[in-house]
Amino acid sequence: MGKRIYVDFDDCLCETARSFSDIAKRLFGKDVPYEKIRFFNLQESFELSDDDYEKLMLEGHKPEVLVSYDETPGASRVLNEWIDSGHEVFVITGRPYIAFEASRRWLDEHGLSRVKLFFLNKYGRDFFYKNSEFNLELEDYYKMKFDYAIEDSPMAFRFFGHLPELRVMVYDRPWNHECELPGDNYFRCTDWDLIQKKVK
């Protein structure tokens, strides 16, 4: 029987933080390489003012920038193998819905036209697109059931509390190294090959 798999977009499917590191250096002269990004909150990691953080997020969410992000090695191969095996893959991102077209295009261009894409307000980041929308409401999200989840953000772990049987693969990133994993159903994974081995 096929499993239902939640997959985060940024820094699980694509190398978003590496691009934001380049953007922060280009716009503000902030030289914080990917390996030194200690906080999921990029405003804190790059030591930016509120205005500069807003500029950073707007720049990083431009359509031409979103479609340029490098794929995390192995991601599309593993997702397609899951789908071929009868599993359902749901990409659930904290991006605002205004990023739908570019996000869908990125998935399609990386051979992931079969995955379902949802936008959930995970982080309250809609401030940089005034009155932005999300196409998945929290009440509807909490009705969804998943067997596995792939996520890099400790801030998103709270969205898994309603699923006690869920097995969470935590994609190993610099900003989650110091995070204590919430339970023995959480597994730190360094790459997609290891994630694939854990999802049986």
N, C-alpha and C positions, 0 to 999 in steps of 0.2 A: 504493500500500500504506500502511495506517495506521501511524502512529508511536506509540510508547509514551512518555508524558510524565509525569515526576515533578513534583509541585507541593507545595511546603511550604505549611502552613496559615497560621501566625501571621506577620503582616507581609508576606505575599505575597497571601493572599486577604482578610485582614481587618486592621484597624488596632489590633493588640494593644498595641503599645508606647505609643500615644497614650492608651489606657485605663489602662495601668499607671502612666503619668505622673500621671494624675488620681488614681489610687488612692494612690500614694505621697504625694501632697500632702495628700489627705484623711486618711489614717491617721497619717502621721508628720510632716506639715508640710514635706516635702521638695519644694521648688519647682524641679524639673528638667523644663523643657518638652521635648516630643518632639525638637525640633531640636537639643537639647543632650545627648541620650543618646549618649554617646561609645562605650560598651562594650555588646556583646551581653549580657554578664553584668550583669543589672540590679542585683544587689547592689553591684557596683562603681560603676555609673552613679549610683545613688541614695545611695551611701555608707551602707549599712544593716548593722546587726549581723546575726549569723546568725539570731537569733530574729525580728527584724523582717523579714528576707528571707523566712523561712518564712511569716510572717503575710501578707506581700505576695502570695506565690505561692498560698497557700490562698484568699485573697480573689479573686484574678484568675482562679482556676479554679472558682469557684462556678458551678453551671449557669446561674443567672439572669444572671451577669456574662458568661459565655462566649457566650450567645446574643445579647447586647446589642452585641457588637463591630460597628463599622461595616465595611461591605465596602470593600475597596480598589477604587477606581473602575475599572470595566471588567473586573474579574476574572471574574465569572460569565458575562458576554457572550462573552468570548474562550473560556473553557473549553467553553461549550455549542457555539460554532461549531466548535471542534476536534472535539468528539464527533460533531456532525452531519456532519463531513467524514470520519469513520471512524477518528479517532485514539482511543487509550485513555488516559484520564486517571486517575492514581493520586495521591491526596492522602496524603502520608506525613508525619505530624506527630510532633514530639517530646513532645506532651502525653501524660500517663499515661492508660491505658485507662479509668480511672474517668470520664474526660471524654467517653467515646464518645457517650453519649446526647445531651448538649448540643451536641457537635461535629456529629453527624449531623443534628440538628435545624437547626443554623445552615445547613448546606449545603442541606438540603431547602427551608428557607424562602427561600433565595437562588437557587432554581431549579437546584440542583446535585445533584438526586437520583440522577443517572446516574454520578457519579464514585465510584470505589472509595476507601475510607478505611482507612488503616492507621496503627497506633501503634507507633513505633520508639523505643527508648531512646537517642536521639541524644546527650543531654547529661547523663545520670546524675542527672536531677532528681527521681527518685522519692522522695527523702528526705521531701518534704512530704506525701506520701500513703504512710504506712508499708506496706511489702510490696505496693506497687502493681504492676500487671501491664501488659505491653505485648503486643499481639496479633500483632506481627511480630518474630520473633527475628532477630538479626543474621545467623546462618548462612543463614536463608531469604531475608533481604533481599539478601544477596550473590549469590544465585542469580537474582535478578530482573534484567532487562535494560531499559534505557531509552535512548531516542534523544535526548531533551531533558530538562533539569531547570530548575526555577525555584526559587531559594533565596535567602534574604537573609543567612543566618548563615555567617560564615567558619568557625565551629566545625563546620559540617556538610560542608564541602568534602571532608573525609577520607573521607566515605562514597561518593565518586565515583571513587576511584582505580582501582577494578577495571573501569572502563568507559572505556577510552582514546578511544573515538569519541564519547563523550557531549559534547553542547554545552550548556553551563550558562549560563542567563540569571540574572545576579545582580541582584536587585531592589535598586535604589539606596536605601540607608537611611543615616542619620547614623553608625551604629555600624560600617558597612563602608567608609566613605569612605577611611580610611587603610590599608585592607587591600590588599596587593598580590595581584592575582589570580594563581592558580597556573599558568595556561597560556593559550595563544592560543585555546583552545576555551571560554574564559570571557568573557562579554560583559556589561558593566554596562548595565542598562536602567532608565530613569527612570519608565516606566509600562507598562501592559498593551498599549497600542497598539504600542509599540516591541517588546515581547516577541513579540507576534503577528507582526510583520514579520520577526523573526529566525527564527521557527519555520516553516519551509517544508517 
